Amino acid sequence: MRKYIVLTAILFSATACGDTWGQRAVTGGGIGAASGAVLGAATGFNPLLGAVVGGAAGAGIGAATTPRH
């Protein structure tokens, strides 16, 4: 379980690379969906549900953390 927590922390730290609101939402959603699917499969849950939840969370976090210039 420890390696999954470390993997999640690494993926969340890389979430939402981009300069604009749209770029960060798309990349955050993609990274979140991938990590959610992997974690869902690794922990015995539904990978599709993990991808949906991870993608939504990643897109939301990516859009919310757009830098202000």
FIKOLZA-1660 file (N, C-alpha, C; in steps of 0.1 Angstrom, whole numbers, plus 5000, padded with zeros to 4 digits):
% residues 69
   i   px   py   pz ch aa at
   1 5008 4988 5000  A  M  N
   1 5000 5000 5000  A  M CA
   1 5009 5013 5000  A  M  C
   2 5020 5011 5006  A  R  N
   2 5029 5023 5007  A  R CA
   2 5033 5028 4993  A  R  C
   3 5036 5019 4984  A  K  N
   3 5041 5023 4971  A  K CA
   3 5029 5030 4963  A  K  C
   4 5017 5026 4966  A  Y  N
   4 5006 5033 4959  A  Y CA
   4 5004 5047 4965  A  Y  C
   5 5006 5049 4977  A  I  N
   5 5006 5062 4983  A  I CA
   5 5016 5071 4977  A  I  C
   6 5028 5066 4976  A  V  N
   6 5039 5073 4970  A  V CA
   6 5036 5076 4955  A  V  C
   7 5031 5067 4948  A  L  N
   7 5028 5069 4934  A  L CA
   7 5017 5080 4933  A  L  C
   8 5007 5079 4941  A  T  N
   8 4997 5090 4941  A  T CA
   8 5002 5103 4944  A  T  C
   9 5011 5104 4953  A  A  N
   9 5017 5117 4957  A  A CA
   9 5025 5123 4945  A  A  C
  10 5033 5114 4938  A  I  N
  10 5040 5118 4926  A  I CA
  10 5031 5123 4915  A  I  C
  11 5021 5115 4913  A  L  N
  11 5011 5119 4902  A  L CA
  11 5004 5132 4905  A  L  C
  12 5000 5134 4918  A  F  N
  12 4993 5146 4921  A  F CA
  12 5003 5158 4920  A  F  C
  13 5016 5156 4923  A  S  N
  13 5025 5167 4922  A  S CA
  13 5028 5171 4907  A  S  C
  14 5025 5162 4898  A  A  N
  14 5027 5164 4884  A  A CA
  14 5014 5169 4877  A  A  C
  15 5003 5169 4884  A  T  N
  15 4990 5172 4878  A  T CA
  15 4990 5186 4873  A  T  C
  16 4984 5188 4862  A  A  N
  16 4980 5201 4857  A  A CA
  16 4992 5209 4852  A  A  C
  17 5001 5204 4844  A  C  N
  17 5012 5211 4838  A  C CA
  17 5006 5219 4826  A  C  C
  18 5008 5232 4826  A  G  N
  18 5003 5240 4816  A  G CA
  18 5002 5255 4821  A  G  C
  19 5000 5264 4811  A  D  N
  19 5000 5278 4815  A  D CA
  19 4986 5284 4815  A  D  C
  20 4977 5279 4807  A  T  N
  20 4964 5284 4807  A  T CA
  20 4954 5275 4814  A  T  C
  21 4942 5281 4817  A  W  N
  21 4932 5274 4824  A  W CA
  21 4928 5261 4817  A  W  C
  22 4927 5261 4804  A  G  N
  22 4923 5250 4796  A  G CA
  22 4933 5239 4796  A  G  C
  23 4946 5243 4794  A  Q  N
  23 4957 5234 4794  A  Q CA
  23 4958 5226 4807  A  Q  C
  24 4957 5234 4818  A  R  N
  24 4958 5227 4831  A  R CA
  24 4946 5218 4834  A  R  C
  25 4934 5222 4829  A  A  N
  25 4923 5213 4831  A  A CA
  25 4924 5200 4823  A  A  C
  26 4929 5201 4811  A  V  N
  26 4930 5189 4803  A  V CA
  26 4941 5180 4808  A  V  C
  27 4953 5186 4810  A  T  N
  27 4964 5177 4815  A  T CA
  27 4961 5172 4829  A  T  C
  28 4955 5180 4837  A  G  N
  28 4951 5175 4851  A  G CA
  28 4941 5164 4850  A  G  C
  29 4931 5165 4841  A  G  N
  29 4921 5154 4839  A  G CA
  29 4928 5142 4833  A  G  C
  30 4937 5143 4824  A  G  N
  30 4943 5131 4819  A  G CA
  30 4952 5124 4829  A  G  C
  31 4960 5131 4836  A  I  N
  31 4968 5125 4847  A  I CA
  31 4959 5119 4858  A  I  C
  32 4949 5126 4861  A  G  N
  32 4940 5121 4872  A  G CA
  32 4933 5109 4867  A  G  C
  33 4928 5108 4855  A  A  N
  33 4922 5096 4850  A  A CA
  33 4931 5084 4849  A  A  C
  34 4943 5087 4844  A  A  N
  34 4953 5076 4844  A  A CA
  34 4956 5070 4858  A  A  C
  35 4959 5080 4867  A  S  N
  35 4962 5075 4880  A  S CA
  35 4951 5069 4887  A  S  C
  36 4939 5074 4885  A  G  N
  36 4927 5068 4891  A  G CA
  36 4924 5054 4886  A  G  C
  37 4926 5052 4873  A  A  N
  37 4925 5038 4867  A  A CA
  37 4935 5029 4873  A  A  C
  38 4947 5033 4874  A  V  N
  38 4958 5024 4879  A  V CA
  38 4955 5021 4894  A  V  C
  39 4952 5031 4901  A  L  N
  39 4949 5029 4916  A  L CA
  39 4937 5020 4918  A  L  C
  40 4926 5022 4909  A  G  N
  40 4914 5014 4910  A  G CA
  40 4917 4999 4907  A  G  C
  41 4925 4997 4897  A  A  N
  41 4929 4983 4893  A  A CA
  41 4938 4977 4904  A  A  C
  42 4947 4985 4909  A  A  N
  42 4957 4979 4919  A  A CA
  42 4950 4976 4932  A  A  C
  43 4940 4983 4936  A  T  N
  43 4934 4981 4949  A  T CA
  43 4921 4972 4948  A  T  C
  44 4918 4967 4936  A  G  N
  44 4907 4958 4935  A  G CA
  44 4894 4965 4932  A  G  C
  45 4893 4978 4930  A  F  N
  45 4881 4985 4927  A  F CA
  45 4879 4985 4912  A  F  C
  46 4869 4991 4908  A  N  N
  46 4866 4993 4893  A  N CA
  46 4875 5003 4887  A  N  C
  47 4884 4999 4877  A  P  N
  47 4893 5009 4871  A  P CA
  47 4886 5020 4864  A  P  C
  48 4874 5017 4858  A  L  N
  48 4866 5027 4851  A  L CA
  48 4861 5038 4860  A  L  C
  49 4856 5034 4871  A  L  N
  49 4852 5043 4881  A  L CA
  49 4863 5051 4887  A  L  C
  50 4875 5045 4889  A  G  N
  50 4887 5052 4893  A  G CA
  50 4891 5063 4883  A  G  C
  51 4890 5059 4870  A  A  N
  51 4894 5069 4860  A  A CA
  51 4884 5080 4859  A  A  C
  52 4871 5078 4861  A  V  N
  52 4862 5089 4860  A  V CA
  52 4864 5098 4872  A  V  C
  53 4865 5093 4884  A  V  N
  53 4867 5101 4896  A  V CA
  53 4880 5108 4895  A  V  C
  54 4891 5101 4892  A  G  N
  54 4904 5107 4891  A  G CA
  54 4904 5118 4880  A  G  C
  55 4898 5116 4869  A  G  N
  55 4898 5126 4858  A  G CA
  55 4890 5138 4862  A  G  C
  56 4879 5137 4869  A  A  N
  56 4871 5148 4873  A  A CA
  56 4879 5156 4884  A  A  C
  57 4885 5149 4893  A  A  N
  57 4893 5156 4904  A  A CA
  57 4905 5163 4898  A  A  C
  58 4912 5156 4889  A  G  N
  58 4924 5162 4883  A  G CA
  58 4920 5174 4874  A  G  C
  59 4909 5174 4867  A  A  N
  59 4905 5185 4859  A  A CA
  59 4901 5197 4868  A  A  C
  60 4894 5194 4878  A  G  N
  60 4890 5205 4887  A  G CA
  60 4902 5211 4894  A  G  C
  61 4911 5203 4899  A  I  N
  61 4923 5208 4906  A  I CA
  61 4932 5216 4896  A  I  C
  62 4933 5210 4884  A  G  N
  62 4941 5217 4874  A  G CA
  62 4936 5231 4870  A  G  C
  63 4923 5232 4868  A  A  N
  63 4916 5244 4865  A  A CA
  63 4917 5254 4876  A  A  C
  64 4915 5249 4889  A  A  N
  64 4915 5258 4900  A  A CA
  64 4929 5263 4904  A  A  C
  65 4939 5257 4899  A  T  N
  65 4953 5262 4903  A  T CA
  65 4960 5269 4892  A  T  C
  66 4953 5275 4883  A  T  N
  66 4959 5282 4872  A  T CA
  66 4966 5294 4877  A  T  C
  67 4979 5296 4874  A  P  N
  67 4986 5307 4879  A  P CA
  67 4981 5320 4874  A  P  C
  68 4981 5330 4882  A  R  N
  68 4977 5344 4879  A  R CA
  68 4989 5352 4874  A  R  C
  69 4989 5357 4862  A  H  N
  69 5000 5365 4857  A  H CA
  69 4998 5379 4859  A  H  C
% end
